[in-house]
Amino acid sequence: MYNLLHRAISYVKYWFKAQNAHGLHSPFVFRVYTEVIATDTWFYAFEELEDQRQYLIKNQQVIQQLDFGAGGSGKEKQTTISLLARTSLLPPNYAQILFRLVNHLQPNHIVELGTSLGLTTAYLAMAHPSAKVATLEGAPALASFSAQFFVEKKLSQIQVITGHIDETLPQFLAQSAPIDFVLLDANHTFDATLRYVDWMLPKLSAGACLVVDDIYWSKGMTEAWQTLIVRSEFSTSIDLYRFGLLFYKRDQQKQHFILRT
């Protein structure tokens, strides 16, 4: 109940502060806003991906969920694909913003923390098919389900890494190439969010984009977001309410934007 109240209050504040293209003096942010955020440009992949969303929503297959995230016990529990899809999938408009963002930035190496059912991963991969995508998932059953989906869709550029992210992420980073795009959608807590960002910083390429999902999901996540936007490593930050964008060491003056979607 407390988290719901926090989200409601945060949304009201966001709505009154959010701006559109008028008054955006940063050419980079203006292009991101007009070409990525405030557009309904339809890409070839959207219909196929949204068909997959509907398949997941209707899928009554029972699956074992192992939840290490905020509020999770770390123990397995049974759920259905349908229930997971209805409660955890990124909404279509935000998934399509991520697609357009990847298509706009053309990152070579993408990392996602939190594969879940693989739909958002597919959005990232299909936006720039030549990019390499590594997605980390703590629940073996979810990782296996998503890996099979990627095989069926011939998304061979996606590497699925299974295991507790606190263990698999450092191992992955130790041998990773420079990372150009990151989606944090795993353990939604203050400590874990900052820990994962700190671990990845040495591997980020100049100008890399880091997306933090659910920045108003809880007070802890909002505090994590507010901590990150003032850090000197991120020259540009954009608040879209559902998630926030951080741009690492872009060659420009430090600025923060709250933009309407």
C-alpha positions, 0 to 999 in steps of 0.5 A: 500500500505504501508503494502504491501511494508513493507511486501516485504522489510521484506521478502527480509531481512528475506530471506537473514538472514534465515538459515537451520539446519546447524549451529543450536547448540541448540538440542531443536531447531534442533529437532523442525526444522528437525521434524516440520519445514523442513519436508514434513511429511504427517499426516492422517488429512491433506487430510480431512482438505484440503478438508475442505479448498476447501469446504470453498473456493467454499462456496458462503454463505453470512455471517455477519463479525464483525471485531475488528482487525487492520483496522476493524470498529467494525461494521457488514458487509456482506461477503461470506465464499469464500472471507474470505477463500481466504483472511484469511486462513493460507496457507496449508504449515504453517497450517501443520507446526502448526499441526506438532508443536502441535503433537511434543510438545503434549500440554494439553491445547491450546488457539487460539485467532481468530477462523475465519472459524475454519480451523486452530482450527481444525488443532490444535485440530486434531494434539493432540486429547486429548488436550483441545482447547479453541478458542476465536472469536469476530464475532458471525456469524463466531463463530457459523459457526465454532462451527457447523463445529466442531460438524460435525467433532466430535471435541468435545474437542474444546470450542468456546468462542464468544465476544470481546476478550478484554472482553472474554479473561480476563474472560476465563483466570480467570478460566483457567488451565495452558496453554501450547500452544497459537496461536495469530491470532486476533487483528493484532496491536502493542497494542493488541498483547502486551496486550494479551501476558501480560494477558496470561503470568501468565497462561503459563506453563513452556516451553509453546509455543506462536505463533504470526501470521502475524509478518510482516503484518504491521510495528506495528506487526513487532515492537510488534514481535521485542519487544517480542523476547527481553523479558526475559520471552521468552528463545527461539524465532524462526522467520518463516516470516509468524509467530513467535514462542516464548517459555516461560521459557524453561531451556536454554540460551536465543537465537533467530533464523531466519529459512527457511520454 
